[in-house]
Amino acid sequence: MRPEPTARDESFDNGRFDIAVIGAGVVGCAVVRRLALAGAKVVLIEKGSDILSGASKANSAILHTGFDAPPGSLELELIKAGREEYLSLRPSLGLDLVKTGALVCAWNDHEAEKLEAIATQGRENGVSNLALLSGAAARATMPGLSERLVAAIEVADEHIIDPWTAPLAYLTQGVALGARFLRNAELIEGRFDGDWRLATTAGTVTAGAVVNTAGLYGDIVDGRLGFTPEFEIRPRKGQFVVLDKAAYAHVPRIVLPVPTEITKGVVVCPTAFGNVLIGPTAEEQADRVRATVETEALESLLARGAQIVPALAGMPVTAVYAGLRPASETKAYRIFCRPEQRAVTLGGIRSTGLSAALGLAQHALKLIEGFGLSLSPVAAPAVRLPNLTETRPRDWQQPDHGEIVCHCEMATRREIEAALISPVPPGDFGGLRRRTRAGMGRCQGFYCNARLAEMTRGKLREPLAIGDEPS
């Protein structure tokens, strides 16, 4: 059943837009930035209260090279384009890169037999910085690996990034160019009559063109736009375990498994925030909303992590979580362009969405340029987001930060206050956590939630404390 409209948010009654983007995941944020830089008047429509409220908030934060992408595929092309643009713009936006490299590890002779073909595919994909290593040679680059390791491929250019600041930076730059962000606005129906009339739960939006980046709801949104969906989203749940920062010393590199036809498999990798991540699982389900965590699966991940890096056995767990990937009936990206209706769909973007987002945005612009819209590129405005990673100095190390509110993650009052008044402020507590790391540490907010509730009173659409109503 489609939702009933609620009272219109008049603050977003801003006339006609050139382009409406539906879905504020990492791809949607990247598309808004690219279109705004092209000179378009853009609105981003999101059913949740903040960006990354769907699949994008839960990922492994790997900046892929594309070494294992299908040869000759659009996915490979867009991963490479997205990676290249990320590396070129990250200094100006304040984005980070943790240069870890990766090892594709074979734990038995059967897996080892597949490594040569994987390396050959990687080189054919244009990734030249690959090396086949013996088990002993691989352990020399990462001593904590189990002695059961048979062989590995070193992929020197697979790295880790901050998965939340990047899309926030993309949208922030778009907003600086005049893009609008419409939250809590689920699409009810779209009608094209020369312009798009998009009925949402926050009012009607008029736009000359539309881009569907709705992730887990990509096929549903296509249907609500009046199209016969050409793909079907089949949500794939991935559960993760986040280990304590003490684990970081034992996992300096990304440890990848030999992939199967179904999944890339369980990864053990460091994070940009000084933890270690183990996951994901791969479980298909019908539910597009709830991603539960199960004790048995989490225990299995912990056991697998300890098999790969024995020092992880018994390491304290900081957090567990589960995310849903927008898998479809095929591995390929599901991209469709309908010039007569001036509509683009970017669907079925699974594990490589963070890496390919900027490339997908470039591709969307190329498709839209064929619609005949009058666009005139503009200069990129200066935007630089604060650093949340452990690779560079943090705000708590600077003078006059006010106070350290979250001692587990060393989040300061100044950082929290700045996030609340930023061009794209958080709409809920999850958004605040992703902008500041407050509440994401060992105690998971046990000691700082009361202070955070006090600081955010009346400032979040979805308040942290019971009885706290937004202003």
C-alpha positions as a printed Julia matrix, in Angstrom:
471×3 Matrix{Float64}:
  0.0     0.0     0.0
  1.3     3.43   -0.92
  1.72    5.98    1.88
 -0.77    8.77    2.36
  0.62   12.29    1.93
  1.35   14.26    5.09
  1.4    18.0     5.58
  3.55   19.73    3.03
  6.93   21.08    4.11
  6.69   24.58    2.64
 10.4    25.18    3.13
 10.95   23.0     0.08
  8.43   24.75   -2.13
 11.08   26.09   -4.46
  9.51   26.12   -7.92
 10.63   23.92  -10.75
 13.88   21.98  -10.67
 15.89   20.86  -13.67
 16.46   17.42  -12.18
 15.11   15.46   -9.22
 17.24   12.69   -7.73
 15.36   10.08   -5.71
 17.34    8.37   -2.94
 20.07    9.9    -0.73
 22.5     7.02   -0.57
 26.11    7.39   -1.67
 25.13    7.19   -5.35
 22.37    9.77   -5.0
 24.68   12.18   -3.17
 27.35   11.77   -5.86
 24.8    12.32   -8.64
 23.53   15.53   -7.0
 27.08   16.88   -6.83
 27.85   16.04  -10.45
 24.59   17.53  -11.76
 25.01   20.68   -9.67
 28.53   21.11  -11.05
 27.01   20.8   -14.52
 24.87   23.83  -13.71
 21.58   22.05  -13.04
 19.06   23.12  -10.42
 18.75   19.87   -8.45
 16.61   18.5    -5.65
 17.42   15.32   -3.73
 14.34   13.47   -2.48
 14.78   11.03    0.42
 12.17    9.02    2.32
 14.35    8.84    5.44
 15.33   11.64    7.8
 18.95   11.75    6.7
 21.36   10.69    3.99
 22.57    7.06    4.05
 19.4     5.89    5.77
 19.27    2.76    3.58
 21.88    0.38    2.2
 24.73    2.9     2.06
 25.15    3.26    5.81
 26.43   -0.34    6.19
 29.4    -1.26    4.03
 32.99   -2.43    4.34
 34.47    0.96    3.28
 36.86   -0.51    0.71
 37.92    1.68   -2.22
 38.07   -1.01   -4.89
 40.4    -1.15   -7.88
 38.04   -3.31   -9.92
 40.53   -6.17  -10.17
 37.75   -8.74   -9.71
 34.96   -6.93  -11.57
 33.49   -8.63  -14.67
 35.87   -7.9   -17.59
 34.53   -5.38  -20.07
 31.57   -4.55  -17.85
 30.05   -1.15  -17.2
 30.64   -1.84  -13.5
 34.39   -2.1   -14.11
 34.41    1.11  -16.14
 32.53    3.02  -13.46
 34.57    1.64  -10.54
 37.74    2.83  -12.24
 36.25    6.22  -13.1
 34.86    6.65   -9.58
 38.11    5.66   -7.92
 40.11    8.03  -10.11
 37.83   10.96   -9.31
 37.83   10.16   -5.59
 41.62   10.19   -5.52
 41.75   13.46   -7.45
 39.26   15.39   -5.34
 39.86   13.98   -1.86
 42.53   16.55   -0.86
 40.2    19.47   -1.64
 37.23   17.91    0.2
 39.24   16.73    3.2
 38.59   13.06    2.46
 40.99   10.36    3.56
 42.68    7.28    2.21
 44.17    4.56    4.41
 46.75    2.83    2.24
 46.46   -0.75    3.38
 46.63   -2.87    0.25
 44.84   -6.21    0.18
 45.61   -9.91    0.12
 43.3   -12.37   -1.64
 44.0   -15.43    0.48
 43.74  -19.08   -0.48
 43.36  -21.39    2.49
 43.53  -24.71    0.64
 44.94  -26.09   -2.6
 41.58  -25.83   -4.4
 41.4   -22.09   -3.71
 45.08  -21.66   -4.59
 44.41  -23.1    -8.06
 42.05  -20.17   -8.73
 44.53  -17.42   -7.92
 46.3   -17.36  -11.27
 43.0   -16.83  -13.1
 42.02  -14.06  -10.65
 45.37  -12.33  -11.17
 45.08  -12.65  -14.94
 41.58  -11.14  -14.84
 42.85   -8.32  -12.67
 45.58   -7.44  -15.15
 43.1    -7.62  -18.03
 40.98   -5.17  -16.02
 43.87   -2.73  -16.03
 45.03   -3.37  -12.47
 48.74   -3.96  -12.89
 49.91   -3.7    -9.3
 49.23   -7.37   -8.52
 51.58  -10.1    -7.32
 51.17  -13.82   -6.68
 52.69  -14.71   -3.31
 53.43  -17.9    -1.48
 51.89  -18.31    1.93
 55.19  -17.43    3.6
 55.66  -14.33    1.43
 52.13  -13.15    2.18
 52.66  -13.62    5.92
 55.83  -11.54    5.65
 53.62   -8.58    4.64
 51.12   -9.36    7.43
 52.65  -11.51   10.18
 49.36  -12.05   11.98
 47.94  -14.3     9.25
 47.42  -17.95   10.11
 50.15  -20.36    9.09
 47.44  -22.34    7.28
 47.66  -19.82    4.44
 48.62  -21.58    1.21
 49.05  -18.67   -1.2
 47.73  -15.17   -1.93
 47.46  -12.37   -4.43
 48.7    -8.99   -3.25
 46.52   -6.17   -4.59
 48.59   -3.21   -3.53
 46.09   -0.5    -4.46
 42.97   -1.73   -2.64
 42.54    0.71    0.25
 40.19    1.81    3.04
 38.27    5.1     3.21
 35.8     6.82    5.54
 32.49    5.57    4.05
 30.26    8.27    5.59
 32.16   11.51    5.14
 32.59   10.96    1.39
 28.86   11.05    0.47
 28.31   13.88    2.95
 31.04   15.86    1.18
 29.45   15.18   -2.21
 26.07   16.47   -1.08
 27.57   19.38    0.84
 29.28   20.56   -2.33
 26.0    20.15   -4.23
 24.14   22.18   -1.59
 26.81   24.9    -1.84
 25.85   25.12   -5.52
 22.16   25.49   -4.7
 20.95   21.89   -4.61
 18.06   21.24   -2.2
 17.71   18.23    0.12
 14.13   17.14    0.81
 13.97   14.69    3.73
 11.1    12.54    4.98
  9.69   12.65    1.47
  8.73    9.21    0.26
  7.76    9.14   -3.4
  4.1     8.28   -3.8
  3.69    8.7    -7.53
  5.35   10.31  -10.51
  3.66   11.6   -13.65
  5.39   12.91  -16.77
  3.57   15.49  -18.89
  6.55   17.28  -20.35
  7.73   17.87  -16.8
  7.8    15.39  -13.93
  5.19   15.9   -11.2
  6.5    13.93   -8.22
  4.01   13.5    -5.4
  5.82   12.86   -2.13
  4.81   12.73    1.52
  6.31   16.23    1.86
  4.51   17.76   -1.11
  4.8    17.81   -4.9
  8.08   18.39   -6.69
  8.24   19.53  -10.32
 11.34   18.68  -12.34
 12.4    18.46  -15.96
 14.13   15.1   -15.48
 14.42   12.4   -12.83
 17.18   10.07  -11.67
 16.24    7.01   -9.63
 18.98    6.13   -7.13
 16.61    4.55   -4.62
 18.76    1.49   -3.84
 16.68   -1.12   -2.05
 13.54    0.48   -3.49
 14.85    1.05   -7.0
 12.36   -1.27   -8.7
  9.48    0.06   -6.6
 10.36    3.65   -7.45
 10.46    2.78  -11.16
  6.95    1.39  -10.76
  5.75    4.53   -8.97
  7.17    6.6   -11.81
  4.88    4.7   -14.13
  7.47    2.38  -15.68
  7.29   -1.37  -15.88
 10.28   -2.3   -13.7
 13.0    -4.0   -15.73
 14.69   -5.49  -12.69
 13.79   -6.89   -9.28
 15.55   -5.99   -6.05
 16.29   -9.04   -3.92
 17.67   -7.7    -0.64
 20.81   -9.44    0.54
 21.58   -9.12    4.22
 25.13   -8.81    5.41
 26.0    -9.07    9.1
 29.19   -7.52   10.48
 31.23   -7.61   13.67
 33.36   -4.61   14.7
 36.27   -5.51   16.96
 37.9    -3.31   19.58
 40.69   -0.95   18.59
 43.22   -3.3    20.15
 42.63   -5.59   17.16
 43.89   -2.96   14.7
 47.56   -3.78   15.33
 46.99   -7.32   14.06
 45.17   -6.38   10.83
 47.14   -3.76    8.88
 45.81   -5.0     5.52
 42.52   -6.0     3.9
 42.18   -9.78    3.89
 39.91  -10.99    1.1
 38.72  -14.54    0.43
 38.72  -16.27   -2.93
 35.25  -15.26   -4.16
 32.47  -17.61   -5.19
 29.78  -17.22   -7.84
 27.38  -15.95   -5.17
 29.43  -13.67   -2.93
 32.76  -11.96   -2.44
 32.84  -13.72    0.93
 33.86  -12.74    4.44
 36.45   -9.95    4.68
 38.71   -9.12    7.61
 39.91   -5.55    7.34
 40.96   -2.49    9.3
 38.72    0.57    9.36
 39.65    4.21    8.98
 38.49    4.68   12.58
 41.0     2.26   14.12
 38.81   -0.84   14.5
 38.7    -4.17   12.68
 35.7    -5.29   10.66
 34.7    -8.91    9.99
 31.93   -9.66    7.5
 29.63   -9.66    5.72
 27.43  -12.68    5.58
 25.27  -13.08    2.44
 21.64  -13.93    3.16
 18.8   -13.23    0.75
 15.54  -12.07    2.29
 12.29  -10.46    1.21
 12.21   -7.72    3.87
 13.65   -4.43    2.59
 13.59   -2.69    5.97
 14.72   -4.92    8.81
 18.22   -6.36    8.9
 18.49   -8.36   12.09
 21.65   -9.75   13.63
 21.73  -13.36   14.8
 24.0   -14.77   17.47
 24.89  -17.86   15.46
 25.97  -15.85   12.43
 27.98  -13.4    14.53
 29.73  -16.22   16.37
 30.54  -17.78   13.01
 32.1   -14.51   11.83
 34.19  -14.27   15.0
 35.36  -17.84   14.56
 36.24  -17.21   10.93
 38.16  -14.09   11.85
 40.19  -16.01   14.43
 40.95  -18.71   11.86
 42.35  -16.07    9.53
 44.17  -13.98   12.16
 44.61  -16.11   15.32
 45.34  -13.06   17.52
 41.71  -11.98   17.03
 40.45  -14.88   19.13
 38.78  -13.47   22.22
 39.21   -9.88   21.1
 36.45   -7.65   22.57
 33.57   -6.75   20.26
 32.72   -3.05   19.99
 29.61   -3.35   17.85
 27.58   -5.64   15.62
 25.31   -4.55   12.8
 23.59   -5.75    9.66
 22.93   -4.03    6.37
 20.96   -4.81    3.24
 22.51   -4.68   -0.2
 20.24   -3.94   -3.19
 21.04   -7.12   -5.08
 18.96   -7.99   -8.12
 18.38  -11.05  -10.29
 21.79  -10.51  -11.89
 25.2    -9.32  -10.73
 25.32   -6.53  -13.31
 24.38   -2.95  -12.54
 20.79   -2.3   -13.63
 21.02    1.0   -15.48
 18.23    2.21  -17.74
 17.73    5.42  -19.69
 14.35    6.54  -21.01
 15.03    9.67  -23.09
 11.4    10.26  -24.06
 10.45   10.58  -20.38
 13.8    12.13  -19.4
 14.42    9.47  -16.76
 17.49    7.51  -15.66
 17.56    4.52  -13.3
 20.77    3.52  -11.49
 19.79    0.23   -9.87
 21.23   -2.99   -8.54
 24.35   -1.24   -7.19
 25.71   -3.66   -4.62
 29.12   -4.07   -3.0
 30.99   -1.62   -5.24
 28.64    1.35   -4.87
 30.97    3.36   -2.63
 33.84    2.98   -5.1
 31.76    3.53   -8.24
 29.51    6.35   -6.98
 31.41    9.18   -8.64
 31.71    7.13  -11.83
 27.98    6.42  -11.76
 27.38   10.15  -11.4
 29.53   10.86  -14.44
 27.6     8.23  -16.39
 24.24    9.66  -15.3
 25.28   13.12  -16.52
 26.25   11.72  -19.92
 22.83   10.11  -20.24
 21.05   13.28  -19.11
 22.99   15.43  -21.57
 21.09   13.56  -24.27
 17.78   14.9   -22.94
 18.35   18.37  -24.37
 18.42   20.21  -21.04
 20.23   23.53  -21.05
 23.17   23.12  -18.69
 26.23   25.3   -18.14
 29.05   23.95  -15.92
 30.1    25.96  -12.89
 33.23   26.04  -10.75
 33.46   23.7    -7.78
 33.01   25.63   -4.51
 35.47   25.18   -1.68
 34.18   22.52    0.71
 36.32   20.72    3.27
 34.85   18.37    5.86
 36.43   17.64    9.26
 38.6    14.57    9.66
 37.12   11.63   11.58
 39.78    9.05   10.81
 42.82    7.99   12.81
 45.23    8.83    9.98
 45.34   12.58   10.64
 44.94   14.82   13.72
 41.43   14.99   15.16
 39.61   17.94   16.71
 40.21   16.72   20.28
 43.92   17.31   19.69
 43.3    20.97   18.87
 42.8    23.8    21.4
 39.43   25.2    22.46
 37.35   22.18   21.45
 34.97   22.8    24.36
 34.9    19.35   25.9
 35.26   15.73   24.91
 31.67   14.47   24.86
 32.32   10.9    23.7
 35.48    9.57   25.32
 35.42    6.23   23.47
 35.71    7.94   20.08
 37.1    11.28   21.31
 34.26   13.31   19.77
 34.25   16.92   20.91
 31.51   19.39   21.68
 32.82   21.63   18.89
 32.49   18.81   16.34
 28.95   18.01   17.45
 27.82   21.63   17.45
 29.38   22.17   14.02
 27.57   19.13   12.61
 24.22   20.4    13.92
 24.55   23.73   12.09
 26.3    22.42    8.98
 24.85   22.85    5.45
 23.59   19.24    5.64
 22.82   18.74    9.35
 21.9    15.32   10.72
 18.22   14.47   10.82
 18.52   11.71   13.4
 20.97   10.25   15.9
 22.41    7.83   13.35
 23.28   10.76   11.15
 24.96   12.55   14.04
 26.99    9.44   14.84
 28.14    9.15   11.24
 29.2    12.82   11.2
 31.06   12.84   14.53
 31.6     9.19   15.69
 29.92   10.13   18.98
 28.34    7.08   20.58
 30.05    4.59   18.25
 32.75    3.33   20.59
 33.19    0.62   23.2
 30.29    1.67   25.4
 27.98    2.35   22.41
 26.75    5.59   23.93
 26.18    4.32   27.49
 28.17    7.2    28.99
 27.58    9.97   26.44
 23.98    9.52   25.26
 22.53   11.7    28.02
 24.89   14.54   27.12
 24.16   14.04   23.42
 20.42   14.14   24.1
 20.89   17.43   25.94
 22.99   18.92   23.15
 20.6    17.86   20.37
 17.34   18.73   22.1
 15.01   20.29   19.53
 17.57   19.91   16.73
 16.87   16.43   15.35
 13.72   15.51   13.47
 13.9    12.14   15.22
 14.97   13.05   18.77
 17.36   10.94   20.8
 15.56   11.3    24.13
 11.99   10.3    24.9
  9.84   13.41   25.18
 12.26   15.53   23.17
 10.33   17.19   20.39
 12.08   18.87   17.45
 11.55   22.59   17.07
